[in-house]
């Protein structure tokens, strides 16, 4: 193989991988959108449908961040969290571009990206995030969440797993020069 051909093949494999990860993120956004639209169509605000002794569907709106952090901040948080999501999405796109062939890392980033865009969409469209999945036990209710939140949680957990799996350089092998 000519000297430069390996680099071209590598870039081609990376481009194919990147396309796949972007499609996965888009699938997360699509499933999130479809699920939220279905719930918005089927339920009224704060209406609860009990499915099991531990799971309900409930239509809730969250103008804050995780666990309604800053939900009562007066409206500025909509634009702040939207800006954070846009910045995070740009960083994740850059990370996917740089690490498209690292499967666990790229899968994690794709989940985070899809979830971030799904919730950003809500903030820009309605000024709040649509939540509808609610788990409970023994009178304790976990805050309602959505598929985008689930993708973000999965992505964050797998990103931590990936960080622990990465080989670390032996500090004893580092040169004395630093």
ZIWO-V673868 format. One record per backbone hydrogen bond with DSSP energy under -1.0 kcal/mol. NH is the residue of the N-H (numbers start at 1). CO is the residue of the C=O. If there is no record, write none. Layout:
BEGIN
nh->(NH NH)
co->(CO CO)
END
This chain:
BEGIN
nh->(5 8 9 10 11 12 13 14 15 16 17 18 19 20 21 22 23 24 25 26 27 28 29 30 31 32 33 34 35 36 37 38 39 40 41 42 43 46 47 49 51 52 56 57 58 59 60 62 65 68 69 71 73 78 80 81 82 83 84 85 86 87 88 89 90 91 92 93 94 95 96 97 98 99 102 103 106 107 108 109 110 111 112 113 114 115 116 117 118 119 120 121 122 123 124 125 126 127 129 131 132 133 134 136 137 140 142 145 150 151 152 153 154 155 156 157 158 159 160 161 162 163 164 165 166 173 178)
co->(2 4 5 6 7 8 9 10 11 12 13 14 15 16 17 18 19 20 21 22 23 24 25 26 27 28 29 30 31 32 33 34 35 36 37 38 39 59 44 57 55 55 134 49 132 47 131 129 69 65 66 68 70 75 76 77 78 79 80 81 82 83 84 85 86 87 88 89 90 91 92 93 94 95 99 101 102 103 104 105 106 107 108 109 110 111 112 113 114 115 116 117 118 119 120 121 122 122 62 60 145 145 56 54 140 137 135 133 146 147 148 149 150 151 152 153 154 155 156 157 158 159 160 161 162 170 175)
END
